């Protein structure tokens, strides 16, 4: 017999659960360039600009400039801006098709929120690919979709989790945050949510089974 869940709502991460992500595709190129220019004055921290881009406090132009500096413009092809954007979005892998059934089967039981650290470039790319593959918007499978760059903050800021569930009528302690990053779960716990670590780039069904939930 499955145990009775101690939560009434689920906050899902996006990358590594519903869409596979491969940041190493970009990270390796950044590492190659940074190794090649060791000893030279380095540009402002790319990681800092990236985090600001995910908080919506750095513009796409600022991020593109930082990415170009981090990569080295000589490593980009004939259409530099387009090439950088394609490179950045290349870390987005395929959708977990069965994840749709997972969400649909649980919405009759739980409130469902999607909470992602993301950015404008990725949002435009994955929402377009999702619509093309499934014929309806990603947001139609959840009660609420929350993207960090539209909120001015990112995980693991505890305030973001509280913002994501605000107004849905469920206390923080009755929410389960499912994420593939332990640091993000630390922030959720600080906000009072229950947490569960999902194995990155595996099907949400695995986590559903481990939590002892039964799809309707």
C-alpha positions, 0 to 999 in steps of 0.5 A: 500500500502506498503511503499517504502523501504529507504534501498537497502541492508539488513544485517541479524544477524544469531542466533535468526533469522535463527537459534534458540539459547538457551544460557541458556542451557550452562549458567545454568551449568556455574552458578551452578559451579560458585556458588559451588566454591564461595570464591575460587580463580577464573580462568581468566574471561570466558567471556573475553576468549569467546569474544576473541574466537568470535574474532578469537584471542583465539584458540579452545584449549584456549577456551576449557581450559577456559570452562573446568575451568569455568565448573569444570572438575568434571562435565564433562563425560568420554570424557571431550573435546568432552563433552564440545564441545557438551555442547557448541553447544547444545545452537544451536536450530533448523533452521527456515525453512521458513527463506530460502523462506524469503531470496530467496524472497528478494534477487531479490530486496536487497543485502543480507549479513549475519553477525554473532558473532560466533566461530569455534565450532559453525560455524562447527556445524551449517554449517554441520546441515544446509547442511544436512537439506537443501542440499546446503551451508548456504552461497548460500542464501546470497551475503556475509557471515561474521563471527566475528571469521574470521574478528578479531572483533565482533559486536558491533564494528562499523568497523565490519559492514563497513567491512561486506558491503565493496565493495558491492556498497551501502552506509552505510546509505542505509543498514538495519541491522536486529538483536535481540540484541539492543547493536549490533544495537547500533554499526550498527547505529554508522557505519551509518546503519539503524537498526531494532530490531528483536524478538529473536527466531521468524521467519524472516517473522515477521520482513519482515511484520513489515518493510512493505516488500513484498516477490517476 
